[in-house]
Amino acid sequence: MSIAYINGEYYNLEDAKVSTFDRGFLFGDGVYEVIYIKNGGIYQFDEHLDRYFDSAKGLMLENYPGYDELKELSEELMNKSEINEGLIYFQVTRGIAPRQHDFPKNANPTIFAYIIPTYVEPEEEERRRTKGVKTILVPDERWDRCYIKTINLIPNCIYKEKAKQEGAFEAIQVHETAGVTEGTSTSIFGIKDGVLYTAPEGKRVLPGVTRKTVLMLAREVGIPYEEVFLTKEELLNCDEVFLSSTSCRVMPINQIDMMSFEVSKYEITFMLQEKLDEYIEKNTKR
């Protein structure tokens, strides 16, 4: 059963509500995380919390909940819902205050969280993981603080919708001066001549938790990698291309705009996919 939490109270998910004067509702003034649950275990909780703390500081939040509170909350959501495989979403906003642009003083943050089971048709999931997915290229028009995981996601939403309308799974964003940055909700990787490439962390890219794990696994198996911005032309010239995220894990890309890739010839992508699956299983097994 899907359960929600708001400021100390638990609800059925469909009954959860926040104030119309919450700054998350009015301004997108908040941060969030999405955490994977498998085998009844919480996967990479510490890594997500590290990013959450960085985001909260970057957004100048005050009085935001700490590690112990959010860990207890996550475990309670799992216990109440009896969900052993799914996603926990939590967001923290600056709280309820009169609508004005400057930050309110001494506002209490709004803590909202919920848990849901994940389910993708097994045949569809297998097709995506083995045959790959279609993507499109779009301009990166976001602000210069992409390292903050803010709930204000309109640019991402616009281009995710554009991808959907064009029958694609994801939109790959290309900054006019930097180059290829990331997907609307994923990290992007290219492989050329055995070298793995992905955009560096910084103001243009969210520090993806799965991205970091993929790079760690690449080091372990001896795959060389470089954290650099690829040009659009360099990305299209790669031998293999894949995306990663908490929910997608490692997923091959078979098409970018009109350029097709022979996923059947991919080797490194599927090696990393297998290594990540093993890593997740090892770190969630009870």
Salt bridges, closest charged atoms under 4 A:
ASP29 OD2 - ARG23 NE 2.71
ASP29 OD2 - ARG94 NE 2.65
GLU33 OE1 - HIS48 ND1 2.78
GLU33 OE1 - ARG51 NH2 2.80
GLU76 OE2 - LYS80 NZ 3.65
GLU85 OE2 - LYS38 NZ 3.83
GLU124 OE2 - ARG127 NH2 2.72
GLU124 OE2 - ARG128 NE 2.97
GLU125 OE2 - ARG249 NH2 2.60
ASP140 OD2 - ARG142 NH2 2.81
ASP140 OD1 - ARG204 NH2 3.17
ASP144 OD1 - ARG204 NH1 2.41
GLU166 OE2 - LYS162 NZ 2.55
GLU170 OE1 - LYS160 NZ 3.13
GLU182 OE2 - ARG142 NH1 2.70
GLU201 OE2 - ARG211 NH1 3.23
GLU227 OE1 - ARG211 NH2 2.50
ASP239 OD1 - LYS192 NZ 3.55
GLU262 OE1 - LYS265 NZ 3.49
ASP277 OD2 - ARG129 NH2 2.35
ASP277 OD1 - ARG249 NH1 3.56
GLU281 OE1 - LYS38 NZ 3.96
